[in-house]
Amino acid sequence: MSDVRIDDLPVRDELRGKSPYGAPQLDVPVRLNTNENPYPLPEPLVERIAERVREAARDLNRYPDRDAVELRTQLAKYLTDTSGYQVGLANVWAANGSNEVIQQLLQTFGGPGRTAIGFEPSYSMHGLIARGTGTGWISGPRGDDFSIDLAAAEKAIAENRPDVVFVTTPNNPTGNAVPRETVLALYDAAQAAKPSMVVVDEAYIEFSHGDSLLPLLQGRPNLVISRTMSKAFGAAGLRLGYLAAHPAVVDAVQLVRLPYHLSAVTQATALAALEHTGTLLGYVEQLKAERDRLVTELRATGYEVVESDANFVQFGRFEDAHTAWRKILDHGVLVRDNGIPGWLRVSAGTPEENDAFLDAVRALKKEQSS
């Protein structure tokens, strides 16, 4: 049986030759390659999680709240408090990470015979999940500075008439934000072409210099804002993502959600985290300062840097990015090679981790200059 390979199985044609998503997981002193929040959860929150999970454990013989009403209510409150835009229970849906949110959206509005477009380089899971749901994937254009070329994007939407349009802001892996006016123009173009759903992926919005685009939901029923608790909340291990949209969108995605998809333990843990948003967002401010320090120091060392609104920085340019990645790794620092020619990405870590990274790239620059 050991000689059987994937290609020997009756795998769908659109999945053949593809690779699963994932970054290298290497045992090195400094890991700055997966955009995790480097700060462990504060002890009072750990204790509160334990309390809430203990309470939930008493009823684990029963299915969890299928509609996650308490959790969605508190997520709506968090969105309202941080954006100033009124969001209610009916506007919010939650799932196992923002990836499941995206999957449910594509199961609902994409699928066989339908297409989705994203402007690449961007979050590669959009295209992977599209293929996994049988949705045709269209790679839209970006400019040389990694911004969305609005005229080219509008042309691509008009010509392809996609069913779903993805806009990632701040963009991963480049870090730059998409202006509000650009998102509005893309929404209008999408409605003129189809109309179609526009999904704004705000996984890193808490780190942005600007504001959330949540207020754009007003009067735009085909707009969806996707979020996660993995980054700003420092809860990558929790796997909790959510969306805000018109209530009809929330009703629609429930047509494809698996029954009882959010465990009682997941809901309890997320609720505990939402009780400590003040502390957690304080860590965000520290990471924003460290990110800005990375930008300043990288530029001072002679690297090009894409302006970042996220908790990571894309820097270059390298004749051979993978060789540069390996040389940085030789210093005990793991960054991300996303396959973008000439560029690497580093997540903002603790001050000590960032110092180690900066020492590594300074040594690399000195070696390249000698």
SVG drawing of the C-alpha trace seen along z (x, -y; Angstrom):
<svg xmlns="http://www.w3.org/2000/svg" viewBox="-32 -57 66 59">
<polyline fill="none" stroke="black" stroke-width="0.4" points="0.0,0.0 2.9,-2.3 3.5,-2.8 0.1,-4.5 0.3,-8.2 -2.2,-11.0 -2.1,-10.8 -3.2,-7.2 -6.4,-8.2 -9.6,-9.5 -8.8,-13.1 -10.7,-15.9 -8.8,-17.3 -8.6,-20.9 -6.8,-19.6 -4.1,-17.6 -0.6,-19.0 -1.6,-21.4 0.2,-21.7 -1.5,-22.1 -1.3,-25.5 1.4,-25.8 4.5,-27.5 7.6,-25.6 7.5,-24.7 11.1,-24.6 12.6,-24.4 14.6,-27.6 15.1,-30.3 13.1,-33.0 10.0,-32.2 8.6,-35.2 7.0,-33.5 3.3,-32.9 2.0,-36.3 1.2,-35.0 0.8,-37.3 4.1,-36.6 2.6,-37.5 1.1,-34.6 -2.3,-35.2 -2.3,-37.1 -2.7,-34.9 -6.1,-36.4 -7.5,-35.5 -6.0,-32.0 -7.8,-31.6 -11.1,-32.9 -10.8,-30.5 -10.4,-27.7 -13.5,-28.8 -15.6,-29.1 -14.4,-25.8 -15.1,-24.1 -18.6,-25.4 -19.0,-24.2 -17.6,-20.8 -20.5,-20.0 -22.8,-19.9 -20.5,-18.3 -22.9,-15.4 -25.2,-17.8 -24.7,-19.5 -23.4,-23.1 -25.6,-26.2 -26.0,-25.6 -26.4,-29.3 -23.7,-30.5 -26.1,-33.3 -24.1,-34.5 -20.8,-34.5 -22.3,-36.3 -23.9,-38.9 -20.5,-39.7 -18.7,-39.8 -21.3,-42.3 -20.7,-44.4 -16.9,-44.3 -17.4,-45.4 -19.7,-48.2 -17.5,-49.4 -14.3,-49.4 -15.8,-50.8 -18.6,-53.1 -20.9,-51.3 -23.9,-49.6 -23.8,-45.9 -26.2,-43.4 -26.6,-39.6 -28.4,-39.3 -25.4,-40.8 -22.7,-38.4 -21.8,-34.8 -18.9,-32.8 -17.0,-29.7 -13.8,-27.8 -11.3,-30.4 -11.8,-32.9 -10.9,-30.2 -14.2,-28.4 -16.0,-31.6 -14.5,-32.0 -15.3,-28.4 -19.0,-28.8 -19.2,-32.0 -17.9,-30.2 -20.1,-27.2 -23.0,-29.6 -22.2,-32.0 -19.6,-30.1 -19.4,-26.5 -19.4,-24.6 -20.1,-26.8 -19.3,-30.0 -16.1,-32.0 -14.3,-34.1 -11.6,-36.7 -8.8,-38.0 -6.0,-40.4 -2.7,-38.7 -0.3,-38.4 -2.8,-38.1 -4.0,-35.5 -3.4,-32.3 -6.2,-30.4 -8.8,-32.4 -7.8,-30.6 -7.2,-27.3 -10.7,-27.3 -12.2,-28.4 -10.8,-25.3 -11.8,-23.1 -15.4,-24.2 -15.4,-23.8 -15.4,-27.5 -13.3,-28.8 -10.5,-31.0 -9.4,-34.2 -6.2,-35.9 -6.7,-39.7 -4.0,-42.2 -1.9,-44.4 0.5,-47.2 4.2,-47.0 3.9,-48.6 1.4,-45.8 -1.6,-48.2 -4.7,-47.3 -4.7,-48.9 -8.3,-50.1 -8.8,-50.5 -7.3,-47.1 -9.4,-45.5 -12.6,-47.1 -11.8,-45.8 -11.2,-42.3 -14.5,-42.3 -16.4,-43.6 -14.9,-41.0 -15.1,-38.0 -18.3,-38.8 -17.2,-36.8 -19.7,-35.7 -17.4,-36.5 -14.8,-39.3 -12.1,-39.2 -10.5,-42.3 -7.8,-41.8 -7.1,-44.9 -4.5,-45.0 -3.2,-42.7 -1.4,-39.5 1.5,-39.0 2.3,-42.6 0.9,-44.5 -0.6,-47.5 -4.1,-48.6 -6.7,-49.2 -8.2,-52.7 -11.9,-53.0 -12.6,-54.6 -11.1,-51.7 -13.3,-49.2 -16.3,-51.3 -15.4,-51.4 -14.8,-47.6 -18.2,-47.0 -19.9,-49.2 -18.1,-47.4 -19.1,-44.0 -22.8,-45.0 -22.8,-46.4 -21.2,-43.2 -23.3,-40.5 -24.2,-41.5 -21.9,-39.5 -20.7,-39.3 -17.7,-41.3 -15.8,-39.9 -13.5,-42.3 -10.9,-40.2 -10.0,-42.3 -7.9,-39.7 -5.3,-42.3 -7.5,-45.4 -6.7,-46.0 -3.1,-46.7 -4.0,-49.2 -3.3,-52.9 -6.8,-53.4 -10.3,-52.4 -12.4,-49.3 -14.6,-49.3 -17.6,-48.1 -19.6,-51.3 -19.6,-50.4 -22.1,-47.7 -24.8,-50.3 -27.0,-50.0 -24.7,-47.3 -26.4,-43.9 -23.8,-42.1 -20.8,-43.3 -19.2,-41.0 -16.5,-41.9 -14.5,-38.9 -12.5,-38.9 -10.5,-36.6 -9.5,-36.3 -6.1,-34.7 -4.1,-37.9 -5.1,-40.8 -6.6,-38.6 -3.4,-36.4 -5.6,-33.3 -4.4,-31.5 -4.8,-28.2 -8.5,-29.0 -9.5,-28.9 -12.4,-31.4 -13.3,-33.6 -16.4,-35.7 -18.1,-37.9 -20.4,-40.9 -22.9,-41.4 -26.6,-42.0 -28.8,-39.6 -29.8,-37.9 -26.1,-36.9 -26.0,-35.4 -29.1,-33.4 -27.7,-32.2 -24.4,-30.8 -26.4,-28.8 -27.7,-26.8 -24.2,-25.2 -22.8,-25.2 -22.3,-21.9 -24.6,-21.2 -23.1,-22.3 -19.9,-23.4 -18.6,-25.5 -17.9,-23.4 -19.0,-24.4 -15.3,-24.7 -14.5,-27.0 -17.5,-29.2 -16.5,-29.3 -12.9,-30.2 -13.8,-32.9 -16.3,-34.5 -13.5,-34.6 -11.2,-36.4 -13.8,-38.9 -14.0,-39.8 -10.3,-40.9 -10.3,-43.0 -8.7,-46.0 -5.7,-44.0 -5.4,-42.2 -5.7,-45.4 -2.9,-46.8 -0.6,-44.1 -1.7,-45.2 -0.4,-48.7 3.0,-47.3 3.1,-45.2 2.2,-48.2 5.1,-50.1 7.5,-47.2 6.2,-46.8 7.0,-50.5 10.4,-50.0 11.1,-47.1 10.1,-49.3 12.4,-52.1 15.4,-49.9 15.0,-47.8 15.0,-51.0 17.9,-52.4 19.8,-49.2 19.2,-49.6 16.2,-47.3 13.0,-48.2 9.9,-47.9 6.2,-47.9 4.3,-50.2 2.6,-48.0 -0.8,-48.2 -0.5,-44.7 1.6,-42.9 4.2,-41.9 6.5,-43.6 7.4,-42.6 11.0,-43.5 13.5,-43.1 14.7,-43.2 16.8,-40.1 18.3,-38.6 17.3,-35.2 14.8,-35.5 15.0,-31.8 18.8,-32.0 18.3,-35.1 15.7,-33.2 18.1,-30.4 20.9,-32.8 18.6,-34.5 17.6,-31.1 21.3,-30.3 21.2,-33.0 18.4,-31.2 15.5,-33.4 12.7,-32.0 10.9,-34.4 8.5,-33.6 9.3,-33.1 5.9,-33.4 7.3,-32.8 7.1,-36.5 10.2,-37.0 12.7,-39.3 10.7,-39.6 10.4,-38.1 8.0,-38.7 8.7,-39.0 6.1,-39.0 6.5,-41.6 7.6,-39.8 8.7,-40.8 11.4,-43.5 14.0,-40.8 12.9,-38.7 12.9,-41.7 16.4,-42.6 17.6,-39.1 15.9,-39.5 17.5,-42.9 20.9,-41.6 20.4,-38.8 19.4,-41.0 22.2,-43.5 24.7,-40.7 23.1,-39.6 23.3,-43.1 27.0,-43.3 27.7,-40.0 26.0,-41.1 27.9,-44.3 31.3,-42.7"/>
</svg>
